[in-house]
């Protein structure tokens, strides 16, 4: 059985969307803050992967620029949340 590239890309997008939804569920019901932060980082990485696959599918490099900016802001956001949580736990 031979698959064409558009079919593989569609399956990849479907897989990434499914795993994003599982990550969002973990963000909502995560029992600890560490679980929520890990799931948030996971969803951010999957959104970046979706943007890269979409750029390849559409043949538009604009999505790659958006993915790069999103990855920088996602990294800085995780650092800020981690610093906030560590300062909050130290003050208790």
PDB file of N, CA, C and O in Angstrom, chain B, residues numbered from 101:
ATOM      1  N   UNK B 101       0.844  -1.174   0.000  1.00  0.00           N
ATOM      2  CA  UNK B 101       0.000   0.000   0.000  1.00  0.00           C
ATOM      3  C   UNK B 101       0.890   1.238   0.000  1.00  0.00           C
ATOM      4  O   UNK B 101       1.785   1.372   0.835  1.00  0.00           O
ATOM      5  N   UNK B 102       0.644   2.115  -0.918  1.00  0.00           N
ATOM      6  CA  UNK B 102       1.472   3.297  -1.063  1.00  0.00           C
ATOM      7  C   UNK B 102       0.655   4.532  -0.727  1.00  0.00           C
ATOM      8  O   UNK B 102      -0.442   4.731  -1.247  1.00  0.00           O
ATOM      9  N   UNK B 103       1.210   5.360   0.153  1.00  0.00           N
ATOM     10  CA  UNK B 103       0.538   6.591   0.540  1.00  0.00           C
ATOM     11  C   UNK B 103       1.171   7.760  -0.176  1.00  0.00           C
ATOM     12  O   UNK B 103       2.379   7.785  -0.413  1.00  0.00           O
ATOM     13  N   UNK B 104       0.348   8.722  -0.515  1.00  0.00           N
ATOM     14  CA  UNK B 104       0.892   9.932  -1.118  1.00  0.00           C
ATOM     15  C   UNK B 104       1.216  10.932  -0.010  1.00  0.00           C
ATOM     16  O   UNK B 104       0.733  10.800   1.114  1.00  0.00           O
ATOM     17  N   UNK B 105       2.019  11.911  -0.328  1.00  0.00           N
ATOM     18  CA  UNK B 105       2.458  12.887   0.660  1.00  0.00           C
ATOM     19  C   UNK B 105       1.297  13.683   1.263  1.00  0.00           C
ATOM     20  O   UNK B 105       1.305  13.897   2.475  1.00  0.00           O
ATOM     21  N   UNK B 106       0.300  14.134   0.495  1.00  0.00           N
ATOM     22  CA  UNK B 106      -0.818  14.859   1.129  1.00  0.00           C
ATOM     23  C   UNK B 106      -1.582  14.013   2.151  1.00  0.00           C
ATOM     24  O   UNK B 106      -2.064  14.540   3.153  1.00  0.00           O
ATOM     25  N   UNK B 107      -1.692  12.715   1.904  1.00  0.00           N
ATOM     26  CA  UNK B 107      -2.381  11.849   2.863  1.00  0.00           C
ATOM     27  C   UNK B 107      -1.571  11.749   4.153  1.00  0.00           C
ATOM     28  O   UNK B 107      -2.140  11.785   5.244  1.00  0.00           O
ATOM     29  N   UNK B 108      -0.269  11.626   4.040  1.00  0.00           N
ATOM     30  CA  UNK B 108       0.586  11.541   5.222  1.00  0.00           C
ATOM     31  C   UNK B 108       0.528  12.852   6.011  1.00  0.00           C
ATOM     32  O   UNK B 108       0.481  12.839   7.241  1.00  0.00           O
ATOM     33  N   UNK B 109       0.531  13.965   5.310  1.00  0.00           N
ATOM     34  CA  UNK B 109       0.432  15.267   5.988  1.00  0.00           C
ATOM     35  C   UNK B 109      -0.901  15.395   6.704  1.00  0.00           C
ATOM     36  O   UNK B 109      -0.952  15.885   7.833  1.00  0.00           O
ATOM     37  N   UNK B 110      -1.986  14.961   6.062  1.00  0.00           N
ATOM     38  CA  UNK B 110      -3.299  15.020   6.710  1.00  0.00           C
ATOM     39  C   UNK B 110      -3.340  14.152   7.960  1.00  0.00           C
ATOM     40  O   UNK B 110      -3.906  14.562   8.973  1.00  0.00           O
ATOM     41  N   UNK B 111      -2.756  12.972   7.909  1.00  0.00           N
ATOM     42  CA  UNK B 111      -2.707  12.096   9.082  1.00  0.00           C
ATOM     43  C   UNK B 111      -1.846  12.712  10.187  1.00  0.00           C
ATOM     44  O   UNK B 111      -2.164  12.590  11.370  1.00  0.00           O
ATOM     45  N   UNK B 112      -0.775  13.363   9.801  1.00  0.00           N
ATOM     46  CA  UNK B 112       0.080  14.025  10.787  1.00  0.00           C
ATOM     47  C   UNK B 112      -0.662  15.151  11.480  1.00  0.00           C
ATOM     48  O   UNK B 112      -0.570  15.299  12.698  1.00  0.00           O
ATOM     49  N   UNK B 113      -1.392  15.943  10.720  1.00  0.00           N
ATOM     50  CA  UNK B 113      -2.185  17.030  11.298  1.00  0.00           C
ATOM     51  C   UNK B 113      -3.255  16.469  12.228  1.00  0.00           C
ATOM     52  O   UNK B 113      -3.476  17.007  13.313  1.00  0.00           O
ATOM     53  N   UNK B 114      -3.915  15.399  11.814  1.00  0.00           N
ATOM     54  CA  UNK B 114      -4.942  14.788  12.664  1.00  0.00           C
ATOM     55  C   UNK B 114      -4.334  14.259  13.965  1.00  0.00           C
ATOM     56  O   UNK B 114      -4.922  14.426  15.033  1.00  0.00           O
ATOM     57  N   UNK B 115      -3.178  13.632  13.883  1.00  0.00           N
ATOM     58  CA  UNK B 115      -2.515  13.127  15.081  1.00  0.00           C
ATOM     59  C   UNK B 115      -2.127  14.268  16.015  1.00  0.00           C
ATOM     60  O   UNK B 115      -2.329  14.177  17.226  1.00  0.00           O
ATOM     61  N   UNK B 116      -1.571  15.337  15.459  1.00  0.00           N
ATOM     62  CA  UNK B 116      -1.165  16.464  16.296  1.00  0.00           C
ATOM     63  C   UNK B 116      -2.365  17.139  16.947  1.00  0.00           C
ATOM     64  O   UNK B 116      -2.292  17.545  18.107  1.00  0.00           O
ATOM     65  N   UNK B 117      -3.465  17.263  16.217  1.00  0.00           N
ATOM     66  CA  UNK B 117      -4.670  17.847  16.809  1.00  0.00           C
ATOM     67  C   UNK B 117      -5.229  16.965  17.924  1.00  0.00           C
ATOM     68  O   UNK B 117      -5.685  17.465  18.952  1.00  0.00           O
ATOM     69  N   UNK B 118      -5.188  15.644  17.708  1.00  0.00           N
ATOM     70  CA  UNK B 118      -5.660  14.731  18.746  1.00  0.00           C
ATOM     71  C   UNK B 118      -4.807  14.794  19.997  1.00  0.00           C
ATOM     72  O   UNK B 118      -5.329  14.795  21.112  1.00  0.00           O
ATOM     73  N   UNK B 119      -3.503  14.847  19.817  1.00  0.00           N
ATOM     74  CA  UNK B 119      -2.637  14.915  20.991  1.00  0.00           C
ATOM     75  C   UNK B 119      -2.706  16.289  21.660  1.00  0.00           C
ATOM     76  O   UNK B 119      -2.495  16.395  22.868  1.00  0.00           O
ATOM     77  N   UNK B 120      -2.998  17.336  20.897  1.00  0.00           N
ATOM     78  CA  UNK B 120      -3.230  18.653  21.505  1.00  0.00           C
ATOM     79  C   UNK B 120      -4.464  18.622  22.395  1.00  0.00           C
ATOM     80  O   UNK B 120      -4.471  19.204  23.479  1.00  0.00           O
ATOM     81  N   UNK B 121      -5.500  17.944  21.935  1.00  0.00           N
ATOM     82  CA  UNK B 121      -6.721  17.878  22.745  1.00  0.00           C
ATOM     83  C   UNK B 121      -6.482  17.092  24.032  1.00  0.00           C
ATOM     84  O   UNK B 121      -7.033  17.438  25.077  1.00  0.00           O
ATOM     85  N   UNK B 122      -5.675  16.050  23.968  1.00  0.00           N
ATOM     86  CA  UNK B 122      -5.336  15.307  25.186  1.00  0.00           C
ATOM     87  C   UNK B 122      -4.522  16.197  26.135  1.00  0.00           C
ATOM     88  O   UNK B 122      -4.723  16.158  27.348  1.00  0.00           O
ATOM     89  N   UNK B 123      -3.621  16.982  25.591  1.00  0.00           N
ATOM     90  CA  UNK B 123      -2.837  17.902  26.414  1.00  0.00           C
ATOM     91  C   UNK B 123      -3.699  18.977  27.051  1.00  0.00           C
ATOM     92  O   UNK B 123      -3.473  19.349  28.202  1.00  0.00           O
ATOM     93  N   UNK B 124      -4.681  19.479  26.321  1.00  0.00           N
ATOM     94  CA  UNK B 124      -5.589  20.487  26.881  1.00  0.00           C
ATOM     95  C   UNK B 124      -6.416  19.895  28.014  1.00  0.00           C
ATOM     96  O   UNK B 124      -6.677  20.561  29.016  1.00  0.00           O
ATOM     97  N   UNK B 125      -6.824  18.651  27.852  1.00  0.00           N
ATOM     98  CA  UNK B 125      -7.550  17.976  28.932  1.00  0.00           C
ATOM     99  C   UNK B 125      -6.652  17.858  30.164  1.00  0.00           C
ATOM    100  O   UNK B 125      -7.117  18.049  31.288  1.00  0.00           O
ATOM    101  N   UNK B 126      -5.375  17.546  29.962  1.00  0.00           N
ATOM    102  CA  UNK B 126      -4.445  17.442  31.096  1.00  0.00           C
ATOM    103  C   UNK B 126      -4.243  18.803  31.750  1.00  0.00           C
ATOM    104  O   UNK B 126      -4.090  18.882  32.969  1.00  0.00           O
ATOM    105  N   UNK B 127      -4.240  19.870  30.966  1.00  0.00           N
ATOM    106  CA  UNK B 127      -4.127  21.214  31.543  1.00  0.00           C
ATOM    107  C   UNK B 127      -5.327  21.502  32.439  1.00  0.00           C
ATOM    108  O   UNK B 127      -5.179  22.081  33.516  1.00  0.00           O
ATOM    109  N   UNK B 128      -6.498  21.104  31.999  1.00  0.00           N
ATOM    110  CA  UNK B 128      -7.721  21.393  32.752  1.00  0.00           C
ATOM    111  C   UNK B 128      -7.816  20.552  34.015  1.00  0.00           C
ATOM    112  O   UNK B 128      -8.132  21.085  35.078  1.00  0.00           O
ATOM    113  N   UNK B 129      -7.550  19.243  33.930  1.00  0.00           N
ATOM    114  CA  UNK B 129      -7.777  18.365  35.076  1.00  0.00           C
ATOM    115  C   UNK B 129      -6.491  17.927  35.764  1.00  0.00           C
ATOM    116  O   UNK B 129      -6.525  17.073  36.649  1.00  0.00           O
ATOM    117  N   UNK B 130      -5.371  18.495  35.373  1.00  0.00           N
ATOM    118  CA  UNK B 130      -4.093  18.077  35.971  1.00  0.00           C
ATOM    119  C   UNK B 130      -4.125  18.202  37.482  1.00  0.00           C
ATOM    120  O   UNK B 130      -4.510  19.247  38.007  1.00  0.00           O
ATOM    121  N   UNK B 131      -3.731  17.162  38.184  1.00  0.00           N
ATOM    122  CA  UNK B 131      -3.834  17.226  39.644  1.00  0.00           C
ATOM    123  C   UNK B 131      -2.821  18.180  40.287  1.00  0.00           C
ATOM    124  O   UNK B 131      -3.096  18.740  41.348  1.00  0.00           O
ATOM    125  N   UNK B 132      -1.678  18.368  39.671  1.00  0.00           N
ATOM    126  CA  UNK B 132      -0.688  19.269  40.258  1.00  0.00           C
ATOM    127  C   UNK B 132      -0.326  20.365  39.266  1.00  0.00           C
ATOM    128  O   UNK B 132      -0.631  20.280  38.077  1.00  0.00           O
ATOM    129  N   UNK B 133       0.323  21.382  39.778  1.00  0.00           N
ATOM    130  CA  UNK B 133       0.761  22.490  38.931  1.00  0.00           C
ATOM    131  C   UNK B 133       1.846  22.032  37.956  1.00  0.00           C
ATOM    132  O   UNK B 133       1.907  22.510  36.823  1.00  0.00           O
ATOM    133  N   UNK B 134       2.689  21.118  38.392  1.00  0.00           N
ATOM    134  CA  UNK B 134       3.739  20.603  37.509  1.00  0.00           C
ATOM    135  C   UNK B 134       3.131  19.870  36.313  1.00  0.00           C
ATOM    136  O   UNK B 134       3.634  19.991  35.196  1.00  0.00           O
ATOM    137  N   UNK B 135       2.050  19.107  36.537  1.00  0.00           N
ATOM    138  CA  UNK B 135       1.372  18.437  35.431  1.00  0.00           C
ATOM    139  C   UNK B 135       0.800  19.443  34.446  1.00  0.00           C
ATOM    140  O   UNK B 135       0.893  19.262  33.232  1.00  0.00           O
ATOM    141  N   UNK B 136       0.219  20.485  34.970  1.00  0.00           N
ATOM    142  CA  UNK B 136      -0.362  21.513  34.100  1.00  0.00           C
ATOM    143  C   UNK B 136       0.716  22.234  33.296  1.00  0.00           C
ATOM    144  O   UNK B 136       0.532  22.507  32.110  1.00  0.00           O
ATOM    145  N   UNK B 137       1.828  22.537  33.935  1.00  0.00           N
ATOM    146  CA  UNK B 137       2.907  23.231  33.241  1.00  0.00           C
ATOM    147  C   UNK B 137       3.537  22.345  32.165  1.00  0.00           C
ATOM    148  O   UNK B 137       3.869  22.822  31.080  1.00  0.00           O
ATOM    149  N   UNK B 138       3.698  21.078  32.464  1.00  0.00           N
ATOM    150  CA  UNK B 138       4.232  20.139  31.476  1.00  0.00           C
ATOM    151  C   UNK B 138       3.285  19.998  30.295  1.00  0.00           C
ATOM    152  O   UNK B 138       3.722  19.969  29.144  1.00  0.00           O
ATOM    153  N   UNK B 139       1.995  19.909  30.576  1.00  0.00           N
ATOM    154  CA  UNK B 139       1.008  19.800  29.497  1.00  0.00           C
ATOM    155  C   UNK B 139       0.960  21.074  28.664  1.00  0.00           C
ATOM    156  O   UNK B 139       0.782  21.012  27.448  1.00  0.00           O
ATOM    157  N   UNK B 140       1.115  22.220  29.302  1.00  0.00           N
ATOM    158  CA  UNK B 140       1.134  23.482  28.566  1.00  0.00           C
ATOM    159  C   UNK B 140       2.330  23.546  27.627  1.00  0.00           C
ATOM    160  O   UNK B 140       2.209  24.004  26.491  1.00  0.00           O
ATOM    161  N   UNK B 141       3.475  23.093  28.096  1.00  0.00           N
ATOM    162  CA  UNK B 141       4.666  23.050  27.257  1.00  0.00           C
ATOM    163  C   UNK B 141       4.481  22.067  26.103  1.00  0.00           C
ATOM    164  O   UNK B 141       4.902  22.337  24.978  1.00  0.00           O
ATOM    165  N   UNK B 142       3.855  20.936  26.383  1.00  0.00           N
ATOM    166  CA  UNK B 142       3.578  19.943  25.345  1.00  0.00           C
ATOM    167  C   UNK B 142       2.657  20.503  24.267  1.00  0.00           C
ATOM    168  O   UNK B 142       2.920  20.344  23.075  1.00  0.00           O
ATOM    169  N   UNK B 143       1.582  21.155  24.687  1.00  0.00           N
ATOM    170  CA  UNK B 143       0.647  21.722  23.713  1.00  0.00           C
ATOM    171  C   UNK B 143       1.322  22.812  22.884  1.00  0.00           C
ATOM    172  O   UNK B 143       1.084  22.920  21.681  1.00  0.00           O
ATOM    173  N   UNK B 144       2.160  23.614  23.526  1.00  0.00           N
ATOM    174  CA  UNK B 144       2.893  24.641  22.780  1.00  0.00           C
ATOM    175  C   UNK B 144       3.797  24.040  21.719  1.00  0.00           C
ATOM    176  O   UNK B 144       3.874  24.553  20.603  1.00  0.00           O
ATOM    177  N   UNK B 145       4.478  22.961  22.056  1.00  0.00           N
ATOM    178  CA  UNK B 145       5.341  22.286  21.082  1.00  0.00           C
ATOM    179  C   UNK B 145       4.533  21.682  19.946  1.00  0.00           C
ATOM    180  O   UNK B 145       4.976  21.694  18.798  1.00  0.00           O
ATOM    181  N   UNK B 146       3.364  21.159  20.248  1.00  0.00           N
ATOM    182  CA  UNK B 146       2.535  20.571  19.209  1.00  0.00           C
ATOM    183  C   UNK B 146       1.950  21.637  18.292  1.00  0.00           C
ATOM    184  O   UNK B 146       1.775  21.398  17.097  1.00  0.00           O
ATOM    185  N   UNK B 147       1.648  22.805  18.838  1.00  0.00           N
ATOM    186  CA  UNK B 147       1.176  23.904  17.989  1.00  0.00           C
ATOM    187  C   UNK B 147       2.291  24.342  17.041  1.00  0.00           C
ATOM    188  O   UNK B 147       2.032  24.649  15.877  1.00  0.00           O
ATOM    189  N   UNK B 148       3.511  24.370  17.528  1.00  0.00           N
ATOM    190  CA  UNK B 148       4.640  24.707  16.658  1.00  0.00           C
ATOM    191  C   UNK B 148       4.780  23.669  15.547  1.00  0.00           C
ATOM    192  O   UNK B 148       5.007  24.021  14.390  1.00  0.00           O
ATOM    193  N   UNK B 149       4.646  22.396  15.897  1.00  0.00           N
ATOM    194  CA  UNK B 149       4.712  21.340  14.879  1.00  0.00           C
ATOM    195  C   UNK B 149       3.576  21.485  13.868  1.00  0.00           C
ATOM    196  O   UNK B 149       3.776  21.284  12.670  1.00  0.00           O
ATOM    197  N   UNK B 150       2.378  21.836  14.358  1.00  0.00           N
ATOM    198  CA  UNK B 150       1.255  22.064  13.426  1.00  0.00           C
ATOM    199  C   UNK B 150       1.547  23.220  12.471  1.00  0.00           C
ATOM    200  O   UNK B 150       1.227  23.143  11.285  1.00  0.00           O
ATOM    201  N   UNK B 151       2.143  24.270  12.977  1.00  0.00           N
ATOM    202  CA  UNK B 151       2.484  25.396  12.109  1.00  0.00           C
ATOM    203  C   UNK B 151       3.518  25.011  11.065  1.00  0.00           C
ATOM    204  O   UNK B 151       3.431  25.450   9.918  1.00  0.00           O
ATOM    205  N   UNK B 152       4.492  24.202  11.443  1.00  0.00           N
ATOM    206  CA  UNK B 152       5.520  23.772  10.485  1.00  0.00           C
ATOM    207  C   UNK B 152       4.902  22.862   9.416  1.00  0.00           C
ATOM    208  O   UNK B 152       5.198  23.013   8.231  1.00  0.00           O
ATOM    209  N   UNK B 153       4.057  21.933   9.822  1.00  0.00           N
ATOM    210  CA  UNK B 153       3.411  21.041   8.847  1.00  0.00           C
ATOM    211  C   UNK B 153       2.477  21.835   7.940  1.00  0.00           C
ATOM    212  O   UNK B 153       2.392  21.564   6.742  1.00  0.00           O
ATOM    213  N   UNK B 154       1.779  22.812   8.509  1.00  0.00           N
ATOM    214  CA  UNK B 154       0.901  23.655   7.701  1.00  0.00           C
ATOM    215  C   UNK B 154       1.701  24.483   6.710  1.00  0.00           C
ATOM    216  O   UNK B 154       1.262  24.684   5.577  1.00  0.00           O
ATOM    217  N   UNK B 155       2.866  24.963   7.117  1.00  0.00           N
ATOM    218  CA  UNK B 155       3.732  25.712   6.193  1.00  0.00           C
ATOM    219  C   UNK B 155       4.175  24.838   5.040  1.00  0.00           C
ATOM    220  O   UNK B 155       4.206  25.280   3.892  1.00  0.00           O
ATOM    221  N   UNK B 156       4.520  23.583   5.349  1.00  0.00           N
ATOM    222  CA  UNK B 156       4.924  22.663   4.287  1.00  0.00           C
ATOM    223  C   UNK B 156       3.755  22.353   3.366  1.00  0.00           C
ATOM    224  O   UNK B 156       3.914  22.299   2.147  1.00  0.00           O
ATOM    225  N   UNK B 157       2.584  22.151   3.951  1.00  0.00           N
ATOM    226  CA  UNK B 157       1.398  21.808   3.152  1.00  0.00           C
ATOM    227  C   UNK B 157       0.974  22.972   2.258  1.00  0.00           C
ATOM    228  O   UNK B 157       0.636  22.768   1.092  1.00  0.00           O
ATOM    229  N   UNK B 158       0.989  24.195   2.803  1.00  0.00           N
ATOM    230  CA  UNK B 158       0.553  25.356   2.041  1.00  0.00           C
ATOM    231  C   UNK B 158       1.648  25.907   1.137  1.00  0.00           C
ATOM    232  O   UNK B 158       1.368  26.679   0.220  1.00  0.00           O
ATOM    233  N   UNK B 159       2.884  25.515   1.391  1.00  0.00           N
ATOM    234  CA  UNK B 159       3.992  26.040   0.600  1.00  0.00           C
ATOM    235  C   UNK B 159       4.265  27.501   0.897  1.00  0.00           C
ATOM    236  O   UNK B 159       4.772  28.237   0.051  1.00  0.00           O
ATOM    237  N   UNK B 160       3.921  27.916   2.118  1.00  0.00           N
ATOM    238  CA  UNK B 160       4.087  29.305   2.510  1.00  0.00           C
ATOM    239  C   UNK B 160       5.050  29.400   3.690  1.00  0.00           C
ATOM    240  O   UNK B 160       4.782  28.836   4.751  1.00  0.00           O
ATOM    241  N   UNK B 161       6.159  30.100   3.521  1.00  0.00           N
ATOM    242  CA  UNK B 161       7.121  30.210   4.619  1.00  0.00           C
ATOM    243  C   UNK B 161       6.676  31.157   5.736  1.00  0.00           C
ATOM    244  O   UNK B 161       7.353  31.261   6.758  1.00  0.00           O
ATOM    245  N   UNK B 162       5.549  31.846   5.554  1.00  0.00           N
ATOM    246  CA  UNK B 162       5.066  32.760   6.584  1.00  0.00           C
ATOM    247  C   UNK B 162       4.751  32.002   7.868  1.00  0.00           C
ATOM    248  O   UNK B 162       4.991  32.506   8.966  1.00  0.00           O
ATOM    249  N   UNK B 163       4.217  30.799   7.732  1.00  0.00           N
ATOM    250  CA  UNK B 163       3.897  29.992   8.910  1.00  0.00           C
ATOM    251  C   UNK B 163       5.153  29.631   9.702  1.00  0.00           C
ATOM    252  O   UNK B 163       5.089  29.471  10.921  1.00  0.00           O
ATOM    253  N   UNK B 164       6.271  29.503   9.032  1.00  0.00           N
ATOM    254  CA  UNK B 164       7.518  29.204   9.727  1.00  0.00           C
ATOM    255  C   UNK B 164       7.963  30.379  10.591  1.00  0.00           C
ATOM    256  O   UNK B 164       8.483  30.187  11.690  1.00  0.00           O
ATOM    257  N   UNK B 165       7.758  31.598  10.091  1.00  0.00           N
ATOM    258  CA  UNK B 165       8.071  32.777  10.894  1.00  0.00           C
ATOM    259  C   UNK B 165       7.180  32.844  12.132  1.00  0.00           C
ATOM    260  O   UNK B 165       7.642  33.165  13.227  1.00  0.00           O
ATOM    261  N   UNK B 166       5.915  32.540  11.946  1.00  0.00           N
ATOM    262  CA  UNK B 166       4.980  32.524  13.076  1.00  0.00           C
ATOM    263  C   UNK B 166       5.388  31.447  14.077  1.00  0.00           C
ATOM    264  O   UNK B 166       5.316  31.665  15.286  1.00  0.00           O
ATOM    265  N   UNK B 167       5.814  30.292  13.582  1.00  0.00           N
ATOM    266  CA  UNK B 167       6.242  29.210  14.472  1.00  0.00           C
ATOM    267  C   UNK B 167       7.470  29.610  15.275  1.00  0.00           C
ATOM    268  O   UNK B 167       7.565  29.286  16.458  1.00  0.00           O
ATOM    269  N   UNK B 168       8.416  30.313  14.648  1.00  0.00           N
ATOM    270  CA  UNK B 168       9.610  30.747  15.377  1.00  0.00           C
ATOM    271  C   UNK B 168       9.257  31.742  16.475  1.00  0.00           C
ATOM    272  O   UNK B 168       9.752  31.628  17.596  1.00  0.00           O
ATOM    273  N   UNK B 169       8.415  32.707  16.166  1.00  0.00           N
ATOM    274  CA  UNK B 169       8.017  33.696  17.171  1.00  0.00           C
ATOM    275  C   UNK B 169       7.220  33.018  18.284  1.00  0.00           C
ATOM    276  O   UNK B 169       7.415  33.323  19.461  1.00  0.00           O
ATOM    277  N   UNK B 170       6.330  32.107  17.919  1.00  0.00           N
ATOM    278  CA  UNK B 170       5.527  31.388  18.912  1.00  0.00           C
ATOM    279  C   UNK B 170       6.417  30.558  19.826  1.00  0.00           C
ATOM    280  O   UNK B 170       6.152  30.464  21.024  1.00  0.00           O
ATOM    281  N   UNK B 171       7.464  29.959  19.280  1.00  0.00           N
ATOM    282  CA  UNK B 171       8.346  29.141  20.117  1.00  0.00           C
ATOM    283  C   UNK B 171       9.126  30.008  21.111  1.00  0.00           C
ATOM    284  O   UNK B 171       9.335  29.600  22.253  1.00  0.00           O
ATOM    285  N   UNK B 172       9.552  31.185  20.689  1.00  0.00           N
ATOM    286  CA  UNK B 172      10.267  32.077  21.609  1.00  0.00           C
ATOM    287  C   UNK B 172       9.339  32.537  22.729  1.00  0.00           C
ATOM    288  O   UNK B 172       9.709  32.502  23.902  1.00  0.00           O
ATOM    289  N   UNK B 173       8.130  32.968  22.362  1.00  0.00           N
ATOM    290  CA  UNK B 173       7.186  33.417  23.388  1.00  0.00           C
ATOM    291  C   UNK B 173       6.746  32.265  24.294  1.00  0.00           C
ATOM    292  O   UNK B 173       6.530  32.465  25.489  1.00  0.00           O
ATOM    293  N   UNK B 174       6.615  31.083  23.743  1.00  0.00           N
ATOM    294  CA  UNK B 174       6.250  29.932  24.561  1.00  0.00           C
ATOM    295  C   UNK B 174       7.340  29.603  25.567  1.00  0.00           C
ATOM    296  O   UNK B 174       7.045  29.299  26.723  1.00  0.00           O
ATOM    297  N   UNK B 175       8.579  29.659  25.146  1.00  0.00           N
ATOM    298  CA  UNK B 175       9.701  29.396  26.049  1.00  0.00           C
ATOM    299  C   UNK B 175       9.762  30.445  27.150  1.00  0.00           C
ATOM    300  O   UNK B 175       9.935  30.112  28.322  1.00  0.00           O
ATOM    301  N   UNK B 176       9.621  31.712  26.772  1.00  0.00           N
ATOM    302  CA  UNK B 176       9.654  32.775  27.776  1.00  0.00           C
ATOM    303  C   UNK B 176       8.464  32.672  28.727  1.00  0.00           C
ATOM    304  O   UNK B 176       8.590  32.962  29.917  1.00  0.00           O
ATOM    305  N   UNK B 177       7.319  32.262  28.209  1.00  0.00           N
ATOM    306  CA  UNK B 177       6.147  32.090  29.059  1.00  0.00           C
ATOM    307  C   UNK B 177       6.342  30.987  30.079  1.00  0.00           C
ATOM    308  O   UNK B 177       5.970  31.148  31.242  1.00  0.00           O
ATOM    309  N   UNK B 178       6.915  29.876  29.665  1.00  0.00           N
ATOM    310  CA  UNK B 178       7.172  28.771  30.601  1.00  0.00           C
ATOM    311  C   UNK B 178       8.191  29.212  31.654  1.00  0.00           C
ATOM    312  O   UNK B 178       8.045  28.874  32.829  1.00  0.00           O
ATOM    313  N   UNK B 179       9.210  29.957  31.252  1.00  0.00           N
ATOM    314  CA  UNK B 179      10.170  30.462  32.225  1.00  0.00           C
ATOM    315  C   UNK B 179       9.515  31.400  33.229  1.00  0.00           C
ATOM    316  O   UNK B 179       9.795  31.325  34.425  1.00  0.00           O
ATOM    317  N   UNK B 180       8.649  32.278  32.749  1.00  0.00           N
ATOM    318  CA  UNK B 180       7.972  33.221  33.642  1.00  0.00           C
ATOM    319  C   UNK B 180       7.058  32.494  34.622  1.00  0.00           C
ATOM    320  O   UNK B 180       7.032  32.821  35.809  1.00  0.00           O
ATOM    321  N   UNK B 181       6.316  31.520  34.135  1.00  0.00           N
ATOM    322  CA  UNK B 181       5.420  30.779  35.019  1.00  0.00           C
ATOM    323  C   UNK B 181       6.221  29.987  36.047  1.00  0.00           C
ATOM    324  O   UNK B 181       5.836  29.923  37.214  1.00  0.00           O
ATOM    325  N   UNK B 182       7.326  29.386  35.626  1.00  0.00           N
ATOM    326  CA  UNK B 182       8.162  28.630  36.549  1.00  0.00           C
ATOM    327  C   UNK B 182       8.758  29.539  37.625  1.00  0.00           C
ATOM    328  O   UNK B 182       8.789  29.181  38.803  1.00  0.00           O
ATOM    329  N   UNK B 183       9.223  30.693  37.219  1.00  0.00           N
ATOM    330  CA  UNK B 183       9.784  31.633  38.192  1.00  0.00           C
ATOM    331  C   UNK B 183       8.709  32.113  39.166  1.00  0.00           C
ATOM    332  O   UNK B 183       8.965  32.227  40.364  1.00  0.00           O
ATOM    333  N   UNK B 184       7.520  32.393  38.663  1.00  0.00           N
ATOM    334  CA  UNK B 184       6.420  32.820  39.523  1.00  0.00           C
ATOM    335  C   UNK B 184       6.062  31.724  40.523  1.00  0.00           C
ATOM    336  O   UNK B 184       5.877  31.997  41.709  1.00  0.00           O
ATOM    337  N   UNK B 185       5.966  30.506  40.051  1.00  0.00           N
ATOM    338  CA  UNK B 185       5.606  29.414  40.949  1.00  0.00           C
ATOM    339  C   UNK B 185       6.701  29.125  41.970  1.00  0.00           C
ATOM    340  O   UNK B 185       6.406  28.795  43.119  1.00  0.00           O
ATOM    341  N   UNK B 186       7.958  29.248  41.563  1.00  0.00           N
ATOM    342  CA  UNK B 186       9.031  29.001  42.524  1.00  0.00           C
ATOM    343  C   UNK B 186       9.093  30.120  43.560  1.00  0.00           C
ATOM    344  O   UNK B 186       9.363  29.843  44.729  1.00  0.00           O
ATOM    345  N   UNK B 187       8.855  31.354  43.180  1.00  0.00           N
ATOM    346  CA  UNK B 187       8.829  32.455  44.145  1.00  0.00           C
ATOM    347  C   UNK B 187       7.634  32.317  45.088  1.00  0.00           C
ATOM    348  O   UNK B 187       7.729  32.636  46.274  1.00  0.00           O
ATOM    349  N   UNK B 188       6.536  31.852  44.567  1.00  0.00           N
ATOM    350  CA  UNK B 188       5.339  31.675  45.398  1.00  0.00           C
ATOM    351  C   UNK B 188       5.550  30.565  46.410  1.00  0.00           C
ATOM    352  O   UNK B 188       5.116  30.685  47.556  1.00  0.00           O
ATOM    353  N   UNK B 189       6.215  29.478  46.007  1.00  0.00           N
ATOM    354  CA  UNK B 189       6.439  28.391  46.943  1.00  0.00           C
ATOM    355  C   UNK B 189       7.512  28.746  47.977  1.00  0.00           C
ATOM    356  O   UNK B 189       7.474  28.235  49.096  1.00  0.00           O
ATOM    357  N   UNK B 190       8.460  29.604  47.625  1.00  0.00           N
ATOM    358  CA  UNK B 190       9.493  30.034  48.579  1.00  0.00           C
ATOM    359  C   UNK B 190       8.931  30.970  49.635  1.00  0.00           C
ATOM    360  O   UNK B 190       9.432  31.002  50.759  1.00  0.00           O
ATOM    361  N   UNK B 191       7.896  31.734  49.291  1.00  0.00           N
ATOM    362  CA  UNK B 191       7.345  32.706  50.238  1.00  0.00           C
ATOM    363  C   UNK B 191       6.430  32.042  51.263  1.00  0.00           C
ATOM    364  O   UNK B 191       6.088  32.671  52.264  1.00  0.00           O
ATOM    365  N   UNK B 192       6.030  30.810  51.049  1.00  0.00           N
ATOM    366  CA  UNK B 192       5.121  30.137  51.988  1.00  0.00           C
ATOM    367  C   UNK B 192       5.849  29.606  53.173  1.00  0.00           C
ATOM    368  O   UNK B 192       5.235  29.012  54.060  1.00  0.00           O
TER     369      UNK B 192
END
